[in-house]
Amino acid sequence: MARCAIIGGGPAGLMAAEVLADAGEAVTLFEAMPTVGRKLLMAGKSGLNITHSESHADLLTRYGAARPRLEAALDAFTGEDLRQWCLGLGVETFVGSSGRVFPVAMKASPLLRAWLARLAAKGVEIRTRHRWLGFGADGALRFETPDGEQQFSFDAVLLALGGASWPKLGSDAAWLPWLAGKGVAAQPFMPANCGFEVGWSENFVERFAGAPLKSVTATSALGTLPGEFVVSRWGIEGSLVYAHSAVLRDVLLAEGSAVLTVDLMPGRSQERLARDLARQPTKLSFSNRLRKGAGLEPVKAALLRECRPDANRLDPEALASAIKSVAIPLRRTRPIAEAISSAGGVAFSAIDEHFMLKALPGVFAAGEMLDWEAPTGGYLLTACFATGRAAAGGMLDYLRRAP
């Protein structure tokens, strides 16, 4: 029986612990926080979108440039496999109207409780309040514990320390310099699935901060997608913004500015809008012209005027064009600490096909600490579970080959 250490008690680490325990190995999982699964529980506050019901071929496309390095792990543990795994824990799932998959209970706590009970029954030892401090002189793992610094040695180690979003939940990327010191290449962390800052006027913020813009489409270099987003005091956020966030972030980094173009009335053609607006009596106020002629609710009309101050002076054809293409100028991303997830982390060039760090034989990495990103929709959790399983498989292969 080999001694295996897992550092990080998120989905990737817990899944790896299960695979290793099922193979008969002695597993100790270390977690810096007082409890494990804190980010999973946070995700559960919005229903725990655990995976997506679309075809596996379509799901693979959501991982962009990282797909070639994630594909084998995702093939081995698909979205449907994840749903069956949940069912094995007594957690039934359902497919929402958007194709996203949720537990019937719409929260994470029942799943996490059942999972931890199963891991305990398999003999997995979980040590909380053990913060990893890097490697000792002899390669041992250093930890800050309630009893002071301690060091432990293991036959194989998995690092599942997360990225850099929501650091208060435990993913603070403090490990980056320790791995860099061992020759492990990594890309800087950047916010993903994040909001953007916009220079709103004070009047717009006071009236509409927190208001949702529903039934719109948004266009960027990614393409045009339908959905909704929210006006905040500092800019824009929400699912439709997050879907475009990666390309918008990259444009901001490359060019210093970016624009998200919004169609406020995607269900009505520009020609029809122009006709409907032209029919409105000239004595009507501009707000009433927009309401009666274009069906714009107050927040949409206000956004139009915020981004096109001259909108009230436009003729019907030009006004219809403006309604169909409101350009929201973006200043910067919101801080990574507020982002749902992060891009960057351990470079795939630094790991082998079994998720082992090339510079540190016997040490593996999985989950969000690797350099990949995906949109919201269940894709983040799916890949964390899948890479945790794949890395555990790599550890078992390594242990079998060890002299």
Backbone hydrogen bonds in HBPLUS format (Angstrom, degrees):
<---DONOR---> <-ACCEPTOR-->    atom                        ^
c    i                          cat <-CA-CA->   ^        H-A-AA   ^      H-
h    n   atom  resd res      DA  || num        DHA   H-A  angle D-A-AA Bond
n    s   type  num  typ     dist DA aas  dist angle  dist       angle   num
A0026-ALA N   A0002-ALA O   2.95 MM  24  6.01 157.5  2.00 168.4 175.2     1
A0155-ASP N   A0003-ARG O   2.82 MM 152  5.32 146.6  1.93 143.8 155.1     2
A0004-CYS N   A0026-ALA O   2.79 MM  22  5.98 174.3  1.79 178.4 178.0     3
A0028-THR N   A0004-CYS O   2.96 MM  24  6.35 159.3  2.00 163.0 169.7     4
A0005-ALA N   A0156-ALA O   2.96 MM 151  6.41 162.7  1.99 155.7 160.8     5
A0158-LEU N   A0005-ALA O   2.80 MM 153  6.23 153.8  1.87 152.1 161.0     6
A0006-ILE N   A0028-THR O   2.92 MM  22  6.28 154.0  1.99 154.3 156.4     7
A0030-PHE N   A0006-ILE O   2.74 MM  24  6.14 163.9  1.77 167.8 173.2     8
A0007-ILE N   A0158-LEU O   2.86 MM 151  6.24 163.8  1.88 169.2 174.7     9
A0160-ALA N   A0007-ILE O   2.84 MM 153  5.75 164.7  1.87 156.6 157.4    10
A0008-GLY N   A0030-PHE O   2.80 MM  22  5.96 159.9  1.84 170.0 174.9    11
A0037-GLY N   A0009-GLY O   2.87 MM  28  5.77 145.3  1.99 137.2 148.6    12
A0014-LEU N   A0010-GLY O   2.92 MM   4  6.05 170.9  1.93 167.0 169.9    13
A0015-MET N   A0011-PRO O   2.97 MM   4  5.94 156.1  2.03 142.7 149.6    14
A0016-ALA N   A0012-ALA O   3.02 MM   4  6.19 157.8  2.07 145.9 152.0    15
A0017-ALA N   A0013-GLY O   2.97 MM   4  6.19 154.2  2.03 145.6 153.0    16
A0018-GLU N   A0014-LEU O   3.12 MM   4  6.40 150.7  2.21 144.0 150.6    17
A0019-VAL N   A0015-MET O   3.14 MM   4  6.48 161.5  2.17 152.0 155.9    18
A0020-LEU N   A0016-ALA O   2.98 MM   4  6.19 168.6  2.00 158.4 161.1    19
A0021-ALA N   A0017-ALA O   2.92 MM   4  6.01 159.1  1.96 146.8 153.0    20
A0022-ASP N   A0018-GLU O   2.92 MM   4  6.05 156.7  1.97 148.6 154.9    21
A0023-ALA N   A0019-VAL O   3.19 MM   4  6.42 133.5  2.42 135.9 147.6    22
A0023-ALA N   A0020-LEU O   3.11 MM   3  5.10 130.6  2.36  93.4 106.9    23
A0025-GLU N   A0020-LEU O   3.12 MM   5  5.60 161.2  2.16 154.3 148.6    24
A0024-GLY N   A0021-ALA O   2.93 MM   3  5.09 159.9  1.97 107.6 113.1    25
A0125-GLU N   A0027-VAL O   3.00 MM  98  6.27 173.7  2.01 160.3 158.5    26
A0029-LEU N   A0125-GLU O   2.73 MM  96  6.12 167.5  1.74 167.3 171.7    27
A0127-ARG N   A0029-LEU O   2.77 MM  98  6.11 169.6  1.78 171.2 174.7    28
A0031-GLU N   A0127-ARG O   2.97 MM  96  6.22 158.8  2.02 154.0 151.9    29
A0129-ARG N   A0031-GLU O   2.81 MM  98  5.99 100.2  2.45 140.4 160.5    30
A0130-HIS N   A0031-GLU O   2.92 MM  99  5.49 169.8  1.93 134.2 133.9    31
A0129-ARG N   A0033-MET O   3.12 MM  96  5.12 158.7  2.16 128.1 128.0    32
A0041-LEU N   A0037-GLY O   2.97 MM   4  6.24 155.3  2.03 151.2 157.5    33
A0042-MET N   A0038-ARG O   2.98 MM   4  6.25 149.2  2.07 141.0 149.7    34
A0043-ALA N   A0039-LYS O   2.93 MM   4  6.19 156.6  1.98 145.7 151.4    35
A0044-GLY N   A0040-LEU O   3.01 MM   4  6.28 138.7  2.19 138.2 149.9    36
A0045-LYS N   A0042-MET O   3.07 MM   3  5.42 154.1  2.14 106.8 114.7    37
A0046-SER N   A0043-ALA O   3.21 MM   3  5.92 159.2  2.26 115.4 120.6    38
A0048-LEU N   A0043-ALA O   3.21 MM   5  5.20 147.4  2.33 132.1 122.8    39
A0047-GLY N   A0044-GLY O   3.05 MM   3  4.80 162.0  2.08 104.7 105.4    40
A0050-ILE N   A0101-VAL O   2.94 MM  51  5.89 129.2  2.20 151.3 163.3    41
A0101-VAL N   A0051-THR O   2.91 MM  50  5.28 162.7  1.94 150.4 144.6    42
A0053-SER N   A0099-GLY O   2.82 MM  46  5.32 166.9  1.84 160.9 165.3    43
A0058-ASP N   A0055-SER O   3.08 MM   3  5.26 117.7  2.49  98.8 113.3    44
A0059-LEU N   A0055-SER O   2.89 MM   4  6.20 159.1  1.93 153.9 160.7    45
A0060-LEU N   A0056-HIS O   3.02 MM   4  6.23 155.3  2.08 151.2 155.8    46
A0061-THR N   A0058-ASP O   3.06 MM   3  5.38 134.2  2.28 104.2 116.2    47
A0062-ARG N   A0059-LEU O   3.06 MM   3  5.61 160.2  2.10 116.1 122.3    48
A0063-TYR N   A0060-LEU O   3.41 MM   3  6.12 171.4  2.42 120.4 121.3    49
A0066-ALA N   A0063-TYR O   3.05 MM   3  5.64 135.4  2.26 150.8 145.9    50
A0067-ARG N   A0064-GLY O   3.12 MM   3  5.66 165.3  2.14 116.9 121.5    51
A0069-ARG N   A0066-ALA O   3.02 MM   3  5.61 132.4  2.26 117.4 129.2    52
A0070-LEU N   A0066-ALA O   3.11 MM   4  6.26 133.8  2.33 149.8 162.1    53
A0070-LEU N   A0067-ARG O   3.03 MM   3  5.06 136.3  2.23 102.4 115.1    54
A0071-GLU N   A0067-ARG O   2.81 MM   4  5.50 141.1  1.97 164.3 167.5    55
A0074-LEU N   A0070-LEU O   2.96 MM   4  6.19 160.3  2.00 159.1 165.7    56
A0075-ASP N   A0071-GLU O   2.76 MM   4  5.91 151.8  1.83 152.2 160.3    57
A0076-ALA N   A0072-ALA O   3.10 MM   4  6.25 144.2  2.23 138.9 147.5    58
A0077-PHE N   A0074-LEU O   3.26 MM   3  5.10 142.3  2.41  93.2 103.7    59
A0082-LEU N   A0078-THR O   2.94 MM   4  6.27 150.5  2.03 147.8 155.9    60
A0083-ARG N   A0079-GLY O   3.08 MM   4  6.41 149.0  2.18 142.6 150.5    61
A0084-GLN N   A0080-GLU O   3.04 MM   4  6.34 154.9  2.10 147.6 154.0    62
A0085-TRP N   A0081-ASP O   2.87 MM   4  6.13 148.5  1.97 145.4 154.9    63
A0086-CYS N   A0082-LEU O   2.95 MM   4  6.24 155.3  2.01 147.5 153.4    64
A0087-LEU N   A0083-ARG O   3.02 MM   4  6.31 154.7  2.09 143.2 150.1    65
A0088-GLY N   A0084-GLN O   3.00 MM   4  6.30 142.7  2.14 141.0 150.8    66
A0088-GLY N   A0085-TRP O   3.11 MM   3  5.03 121.4  2.47  92.4 107.1    67
A0089-LEU N   A0086-CYS O   2.91 MM   3  5.18 142.2  2.05 103.8 115.4    68
A0091-VAL N   A0086-CYS O   2.96 MM   5  5.15 158.9  2.01 142.9 137.9    69
A0090-GLY N   A0087-LEU O   2.87 MM   3  4.92 157.2  1.92 106.5 112.4    70
A0104-VAL N   A0092-GLU O   2.81 MM  12  5.73 162.7  1.84 145.4 144.7    71
A0094-PHE N   A0102-PHE O   2.81 MM   8  5.58 149.8  1.90 157.5 167.8    72
A0102-PHE N   A0094-PHE O   3.01 MM   8  5.58 160.3  2.05 159.2 164.7    73
A0096-GLY N   A0100-ARG O   2.72 MM   4  5.33 170.2  1.73 169.6 169.3    74
A0099-GLY N   A0096-GLY O   2.98 MM   3  5.29 162.9  2.01 113.8 118.9    75
A0106-MET N   A0103-PRO O   2.86 MM   3  5.10 152.7  1.94 108.6 117.8    76
A0112-LEU N   A0108-ALA O   2.96 MM   4  6.16 167.9  1.97 163.4 167.4    77
A0113-ARG N   A0109-SER O   2.94 MM   4  6.03 164.5  1.97 153.2 157.1    78
A0114-ALA N   A0110-PRO O   3.07 MM   4  6.20 166.4  2.09 147.3 151.0    79
A0115-TRP N   A0111-LEU O   2.91 MM   4  6.05 157.0  1.96 150.6 157.8    80
A0116-LEU N   A0112-LEU O   2.91 MM   4  6.05 166.6  1.93 153.5 156.3    81
A0117-ALA N   A0113-ARG O   3.04 MM   4  6.21 155.4  2.10 146.4 153.3    82
A0118-ARG N   A0114-ALA O   3.04 MM   4  6.26 152.9  2.12 143.1 150.2    83
A0119-LEU N   A0115-TRP O   2.90 MM   4  6.20 158.1  1.94 153.3 159.5    84
A0120-ALA N   A0116-LEU O   2.92 MM   4  6.09 157.4  1.97 146.1 152.1    85
A0121-ALA N   A0117-ALA O   3.03 MM   4  6.25 153.3  2.10 142.6 149.8    86
A0122-LYS N   A0118-ARG O   3.07 MM   4  6.34 132.4  2.31 138.4 151.0    87
A0122-LYS N   A0119-LEU O   3.08 MM   3  5.01 130.3  2.34  93.1 106.9    88
A0124-VAL N   A0119-LEU O   3.02 MM   5  5.45 160.9  2.06 154.0 148.0    89
A0123-GLY N   A0120-ALA O   3.01 MM   3  5.10 157.8  2.06 103.9 110.7    90
A0131-ARG N   A0144-GLU O   2.97 MM  13  5.05 155.5  2.03 151.3 149.0    91
A0144-GLU N   A0131-ARG O   2.78 MM  13  5.05 161.5  1.81 146.2 150.8    92
A0133-LEU N   A0142-ARG O   2.75 MM   9  5.12 167.0  1.77 141.0 139.8    93
A0142-ARG N   A0134-GLY O   2.91 MM   8  5.56 171.9  1.92 163.4 160.7    94
A0136-GLY N   A0140-ALA O   2.68 MM   4  4.96 161.9  1.71 146.3 151.6    95
A0139-GLY N   A0136-GLY O   3.03 MM   3  5.09 164.7  2.05 111.1 113.4    96
A0141-LEU N   A0152-PHE O   2.78 MM  11  5.26 163.3  1.80 166.5 160.7    97
A0152-PHE N   A0141-LEU O   2.99 MM  11  5.26 149.2  2.08 139.2 148.7    98
A0143-PHE N   A0150-GLN O   2.81 MM   7  5.32 154.1  1.88 163.6 168.8    99
A0150-GLN N   A0143-PHE O   2.90 MM   7  5.32 155.1  1.96 148.2 156.5   100
A0145-THR N   A0148-GLY O   3.21 MM   3  5.06 144.5  2.35 108.0 118.3   101
A0148-GLY N   A0145-THR O   2.96 MM   3  5.06 153.1  2.03 121.8 118.8   102
A0157-VAL N   A0362-GLY O   2.89 MM 205  6.24 163.3  1.91 165.4 168.9   103
A0364-PHE N   A0157-VAL O   2.75 MM 207  6.09 158.9  1.79 153.0 160.3   104
A0159-LEU N   A0364-PHE O   2.75 MM 205  5.95 165.5  1.77 139.7 144.1   105
A0366-ALA N   A0159-LEU O   3.11 MM 207  6.57 143.8  2.25 161.9 164.4   106
A0166-TRP N   A0337-ALA O   3.32 MM 171  4.83 142.5  2.47 103.4 112.3   107
A0169-LEU N   A0166-TRP O   2.97 MM   3  5.74 164.8  1.99 124.4 129.4   108
A0170-GLY N   A0167-PRO O   2.89 MM   3  5.17 163.2  1.92 111.5 116.7   109
A0176-LEU N   A0173-ALA O   3.26 MM   3  5.84 169.6  2.27 117.6 120.4   110
A0178-TRP N   A0175-TRP O   3.08 MM   3  5.33 121.8  2.43 105.7 120.9   111
A0179-LEU N   A0175-TRP O   3.13 MM   4  6.42 159.4  2.17 165.1 170.6   112
A0180-ALA N   A0176-LEU O   2.93 MM   4  6.10 159.7  1.97 153.9 160.7   113
A0181-GLY N   A0177-PRO O   2.93 MM   4  5.98 148.6  2.03 138.2 145.5   114
A0182-LYS N   A0179-LEU O   2.94 MM   3  5.08 144.8  2.07 101.4 112.5   115
A0184-VAL N   A0179-LEU O   3.02 MM   5  5.30 163.7  2.05 142.3 140.0   116
A0183-GLY N   A0180-ALA O   2.96 MM   3  5.07 162.0  1.99 109.5 112.9   117
A0347-ALA N   A0185-ALA O   3.01 MM 162  5.70 164.9  2.04 128.3 133.0   118
A0187-GLN N   A0345-GLY O   2.75 MM 158  5.06 159.4  1.80 146.8 144.7   119
A0345-GLY N   A0187-GLN O   2.92 MM 158  5.06 159.1  1.96 126.9 133.5   120
A0190-MET N   A0343-ALA O   2.86 MM 153  5.11 151.2  1.95 137.3 141.3   121
A0343-ALA N   A0190-MET O   2.79 MM 153  5.11 162.2  1.82 149.0 155.2   122
A0192-ALA N   A0341-SER O   2.92 MM 149  5.12 150.1  2.01 141.9 132.3   123
A0341-SER N   A0192-ALA O   3.29 MM 149  5.12 162.1  2.32 144.9 139.5   124
A0340-ILE N   A0193-ASN O   3.27 MM 147  5.48 170.6  2.28 138.7 138.6   125
A0334-ARG N   A0195-GLY O   2.96 MM 139  5.50 151.4  2.04 142.4 136.8   126
A0196-PHE N   A0236-ILE O   3.02 MM  40  5.57 156.6  2.07 154.8 162.4   127
A0236-ILE N   A0196-PHE O   2.99 MM  40  5.57 155.2  2.05 154.4 162.4   128
A0197-GLU N   A0332-ARG O   2.81 MM 135  5.45 168.0  1.82 164.0 168.3   129
A0331-ARG N   A0197-GLU O   2.82 MM 134  5.45 179.4  1.82 162.2 162.0   130
A0198-VAL N   A0234-TRP O   2.83 MM  36  6.12 157.0  1.88 138.6 144.1   131
A0200-TRP N   A0198-VAL O   2.94 MM   2  5.68 135.9  2.13 103.5  91.5   132
A0205-VAL N   A0201-SER O   3.09 MM   4  6.37 163.6  2.12 155.0 159.3   133
A0206-GLU N   A0202-GLU O   2.95 MM   4  6.12 166.9  1.97 153.1 156.7   134
A0207-ARG N   A0203-ASN O   3.14 MM   4  6.27 149.6  2.23 144.6 151.7   135
A0208-PHE N   A0204-PHE O   2.89 MM   4  5.84 156.3  1.94 151.9 158.4   136
A0209-ALA N   A0205-VAL O   3.02 MM   4  4.98 150.5  2.11 138.4 136.2   137
A0211-ALA N   A0208-PHE O   2.90 MM   3  5.30 160.3  1.94 142.6 141.5   138
A0210-GLY N   A0231-VAL O   2.57 MM  21  5.41 163.7  1.60 148.5 154.0   139
A0231-VAL N   A0211-ALA O   2.98 MM  20  5.55 171.4  1.99 159.3 159.4   140
A0213-LEU N   A0229-PHE O   2.76 MM  16  5.48 169.5  1.77 166.1 167.8   141
A0229-PHE N   A0213-LEU O   3.21 MM  16  5.48 149.1  2.31 137.2 144.8   142
A0216-VAL N   A0227-GLY O   3.20 MM  11  5.78 175.0  2.20 164.6 163.7   143
A0227-GLY N   A0216-VAL O   2.95 MM  11  5.78 142.8  2.09 168.4 165.7   144
A0217-THR N   A0263-ASP O   3.30 MM  46  5.25 156.9  2.36 136.8 143.5   145
A0263-ASP N   A0217-THR O   2.93 MM  46  5.25 160.6  1.96 145.0 151.4   146
A0218-ALA N   A0225-LEU O   2.89 MM   7  5.56 155.0  1.95 155.5 161.2   147
A0225-LEU N   A0218-ALA O   2.99 MM   7  5.56 160.2  2.03 152.2 155.5   148
A0219-THR N   A0261-THR O   2.71 MM  42  5.08 154.4  1.77 149.4 158.3   149
A0261-THR N   A0219-THR O   3.13 MM  42  5.08 167.2  2.15 155.2 151.7   150
A0220-SER N   A0223-GLY O   3.09 MM   3  5.44 153.1  2.16 142.3 148.5   151
A0223-GLY N   A0220-SER O   2.98 MM   3  5.44 142.7  2.13 111.9 121.0   152
A0240-LEU N   A0228-GLU O   3.16 MM  12  5.42 155.1  2.23 159.7 154.5   153
A0230-VAL N   A0237-GLU O   2.73 MM   7  5.39 172.3  1.74 162.5 162.6   154
A0237-GLU N   A0230-VAL O   3.08 MM   7  5.39 152.4  2.16 148.1 155.5   155
A0232-SER N   A0235-GLY O   2.86 MM   3  5.07 179.6  1.86 137.6 137.8   156
A0241-VAL N   A0238-GLY O   3.06 MM   3  5.45 119.3  2.44 109.4 124.0   157
A0242-TYR N   A0238-GLY O   2.89 MM   4  6.12 162.7  1.92 158.9 164.8   158
A0243-ALA N   A0239-SER O   3.04 MM   4  6.21 148.4  2.14 143.0 150.5   159
A0244-HIS N   A0241-VAL O   3.05 MM   3  5.38 133.8  2.27 105.4 117.2   160
A0245-SER N   A0241-VAL O   3.03 MM   4  5.99 113.5  2.49 139.6 157.2   161
A0245-SER N   A0242-TYR O   3.07 MM   3  4.79 149.6  2.17  96.9 106.4   162
A0248-LEU N   A0244-HIS O   3.09 MM   4  6.19 166.0  2.11 161.6 165.5   163
A0249-ARG N   A0245-SER O   2.80 MM   4  5.81 160.0  1.84 148.6 154.3   164
A0250-ASP N   A0246-ALA O   3.07 MM   4  6.26 159.4  2.11 144.9 150.3   165
A0251-VAL N   A0247-VAL O   2.98 MM   4  6.20 152.3  2.06 145.8 153.0   166
A0252-LEU N   A0248-LEU O   2.95 MM   4  6.17 159.9  1.99 150.0 155.5   167
A0253-LEU N   A0249-ARG O   2.97 MM   4  6.25 156.4  2.02 149.6 155.9   168
A0254-ALA N   A0250-ASP O   2.99 MM   4  6.15 152.8  2.07 142.2 149.5   169
A0255-GLU N   A0251-VAL O   2.76 MM   4  5.71 162.6  1.79 156.6 161.1   170
A0256-GLY N   A0252-LEU O   2.75 MM   4  4.58 141.3  1.90 122.2 130.9   171
A0330-LEU N   A0258-ALA O   2.83 MM  72  5.35 177.2  1.83 159.2 158.8   172
A0260-LEU N   A0328-ILE O   3.08 MM  68  5.22 161.0  2.12 142.8 145.9   173
A0328-ILE N   A0260-LEU O   2.88 MM  68  5.22 173.7  1.88 146.0 147.5   174
A0262-VAL N   A0326-VAL O   2.76 MM  64  4.97 163.5  1.78 140.7 144.5   175
A0326-VAL N   A0262-VAL O   2.80 MM  64  4.97 162.1  1.83 153.8 147.5   176
A0264-LEU N   A0323-ILE O   3.08 MM  59  5.81 165.9  2.10 165.2 161.0   177
A0268-ARG N   A0265-MET O   3.17 MM   3  5.77 166.9  2.19 122.9 124.3   178
A0273-LEU N   A0269-SER O   2.96 MM   4  6.20 162.2  1.99 150.1 155.6   179
A0274-ALA N   A0270-GLN O   2.95 MM   4  6.15 161.4  1.99 149.3 153.8   180
A0275-ARG N   A0271-GLU O   3.08 MM   4  6.37 157.8  2.13 146.5 152.2   181
A0276-ASP N   A0272-ARG O   2.83 MM   4  6.10 164.9  1.85 157.3 161.4   182
A0277-LEU N   A0273-LEU O   2.85 MM   4  6.03 158.0  1.90 155.1 161.0   183
A0278-ALA N   A0274-ALA O   2.94 MM   4  6.04 152.1  2.02 143.7 151.6   184
A0279-ARG N   A0275-ARG O   3.20 MM   4  6.42 134.8  2.41 142.5 152.8   185
A0280-GLN N   A0277-LEU O   3.16 MM   3  5.53 159.1  2.21 109.2 115.6   186
A0284-LEU N   A0281-PRO O   3.16 MM   3  5.76 163.6  2.18 115.8 120.6   187
A0289-ARG N   A0285-SER O   2.92 MM   4  6.23 149.5  2.01 150.3 159.7   188
A0290-LEU N   A0286-PHE O   2.98 MM   4  6.28 157.5  2.04 151.7 156.8   189
A0291-ARG N   A0287-SER O   2.97 MM   4  6.19 151.1  2.06 142.1 150.7   190
A0292-LYS N   A0288-ASN O   2.82 MM   4  5.86 174.2  1.83 151.9 153.9   191
A0293-GLY N   A0289-ARG O   2.78 MM   4  5.37 149.5  1.87 135.7 146.2   192
A0294-ALA N   A0290-LEU O   3.03 MM   4  5.06 142.7  2.17 115.3 125.8   193
A0296-LEU N   A0290-LEU O   3.15 MM   6  5.67 172.4  2.16 132.5 130.8   194
A0295-GLY N   A0291-ARG O   3.04 MM   4  4.54 128.0  2.33 107.3 117.3   195
A0300-LYS N   A0297-GLU O   3.08 MM   3  5.54 121.8  2.43 113.0 127.0   196
A0301-ALA N   A0297-GLU O   3.03 MM   4  6.25 164.9  2.06 161.4 166.3   197
A0302-ALA N   A0298-PRO O   2.86 MM   4  6.01 156.3  1.91 150.3 157.2   198
A0303-LEU N   A0299-VAL O   2.94 MM   4  6.09 150.9  2.03 139.8 147.4   199
A0304-LEU N   A0300-LYS O   3.01 MM   4  6.24 158.1  2.06 148.8 154.2   200
A0305-ARG N   A0301-ALA O   3.11 MM   4  6.39 160.2  2.15 146.3 150.9   201
A0306-GLU N   A0302-ALA O   2.81 MM   4  5.98 146.0  1.93 144.4 154.9   202
A0307-CYS N   A0303-LEU O   3.00 MM   4  6.17 157.2  2.05 150.5 154.8   203
A0308-ARG N   A0304-LEU O   2.73 MM   4  5.71 136.2  1.92 143.3 156.9   204
A0311-ALA N   A0308-ARG O   2.86 MM   3  5.33 157.8  1.91 130.1 129.6   205
A0313-ARG N   A0310-ASP O   2.92 MM   3  5.55 160.2  1.96 122.0 128.6   206
A0314-LEU N   A0311-ALA O   3.17 MM   3  5.37 167.4  2.19 111.1 114.8   207
A0319-LEU N   A0315-ASP O   2.82 MM   4  5.93 160.2  1.86 164.6 171.3   208
A0320-ALA N   A0316-PRO O   2.91 MM   4  5.98 156.7  1.97 143.3 149.3   209
A0321-SER N   A0317-GLU O   3.10 MM   4  6.34 154.7  2.16 142.9 149.7   210
A0322-ALA N   A0318-ALA O   2.92 MM   4  6.20 150.5  2.01 142.8 151.0   211
A0323-ILE N   A0319-LEU O   2.92 MM   4  6.21 155.7  1.98 151.6 157.5   212
A0324-LYS N   A0320-ALA O   3.11 MM   4  6.33 147.1  2.22 143.1 151.6   213
A0325-SER N   A0322-ALA O   3.16 MM   3  5.16 153.6  2.23  99.6 107.7   214
A0338-GLU N   A0335-PRO O   2.98 MM   3  5.67 157.9  2.03 118.5 124.9   215
A0339-ALA N   A0336-ILE O   3.05 MM   3  5.00 148.3  2.15 100.9 110.7   216
A0346-VAL N   A0369-MET O   2.76 MM  23  6.14 153.6  1.83 162.5 155.1   217
A0371-ASP N   A0346-VAL O   2.96 MM  25  5.38 144.5  2.09 150.2 139.2   218
A0350-ALA N   A0347-ALA O   2.89 MM   3  5.36 157.3  1.94 111.8 119.4   219
A0351-ILE N   A0348-PHE O   3.24 MM   3  5.43 166.0  2.26 107.1 111.3   220
A0358-LYS N   A0350-ALA O   2.86 MM   8  5.75 165.7  1.88 147.3 152.2   221
A0352-ASP N   A0356-MET O   2.85 MM   4  5.43 147.7  1.95 143.2 152.7   222
A0355-PHE N   A0352-ASP O   3.03 MM   3  5.34 160.3  2.06 121.7 121.0   223
A0365-ALA N   A0355-PHE O   2.99 MM  10  5.84 149.8  2.08 160.9 170.5   224
A0357-LEU N   A0363-VAL O   2.79 MM   6  5.83 168.2  1.80 159.8 163.2   225
A0360-LEU N   A0357-LEU O   3.05 MM   3  5.22 150.0  2.14 104.9 114.2   226
A0363-VAL N   A0360-LEU O   2.94 MM   3  5.58 150.1  2.03 149.9 150.1   227
A0370-LEU N   A0367-GLY O   3.22 MM   3  6.13 169.1  2.24 123.6 126.5   228
A0372-TRP N   A0370-LEU O   2.98 MM   2  5.95 124.7  2.29 112.3  96.4   229
A0382-THR N   A0378-GLY O   3.10 MM   4  6.18 160.3  2.14 147.2 153.4   230
A0383-ALA N   A0379-TYR O   3.18 MM   4  6.26 163.7  2.21 143.7 146.7   231
A0384-CYS N   A0380-LEU O   3.07 MM   4  6.33 150.2  2.16 146.3 155.3   232
A0385-PHE N   A0381-LEU O   2.94 MM   4  6.17 170.9  1.95 162.9 163.1   233
A0386-ALA N   A0382-THR O   2.97 MM   4  6.12 163.2  2.00 146.4 151.9   234
A0387-THR N   A0383-ALA O   2.84 MM   4  5.85 164.5  1.86 146.2 150.2   235
A0388-GLY N   A0384-CYS O   3.03 MM   4  6.07 150.5  2.12 142.7 151.0   236
A0389-ARG N   A0385-PHE O   3.05 MM   4  6.34 157.6  2.11 150.1 155.4   237
A0390-ALA N   A0386-ALA O   2.94 MM   4  6.16 160.2  1.98 147.1 153.2   238
A0391-ALA N   A0387-THR O   2.84 MM   4  5.89 162.4  1.87 146.8 151.3   239
A0392-ALA N   A0388-GLY O   3.08 MM   4  6.21 154.3  2.14 141.4 148.4   240
A0393-GLY N   A0389-ARG O   2.97 MM   4  6.27 151.6  2.05 145.9 153.9   241
A0394-GLY N   A0390-ALA O   2.93 MM   4  6.28 147.7  2.03 143.8 153.2   242
A0395-MET N   A0391-ALA O   2.88 MM   4  6.23 147.1  1.99 145.7 154.8   243
A0396-LEU N   A0392-ALA O   2.98 MM   4  6.31 156.9  2.04 149.1 154.5   244
A0397-ASP N   A0393-GLY O   3.02 MM   4  6.28 156.7  2.08 146.6 152.9   245
A0398-TYR N   A0394-GLY O   2.92 MM   4  6.12 156.4  1.98 146.1 152.8   246
A0399-LEU N   A0395-MET O   2.88 MM   4  6.12 158.2  1.92 151.1 156.8   247
A0400-ARG N   A0396-LEU O   2.97 MM   4  6.17 151.7  2.05 145.9 153.3   248
A0401-ARG N   A0397-ASP O   3.12 MM   4  6.35 141.8  2.27 141.2 151.0   249
A0401-ARG N   A0398-TYR O   3.16 MM   3  5.19 125.3  2.48  93.7 107.6   250
A0402-ALA N   A0398-TYR O   2.99 MM   4  6.13 120.3  2.36 140.2 155.8   251
A0402-ALA N   A0399-LEU O   3.32 MM   3  5.08 144.1  2.46  91.6 101.5   252
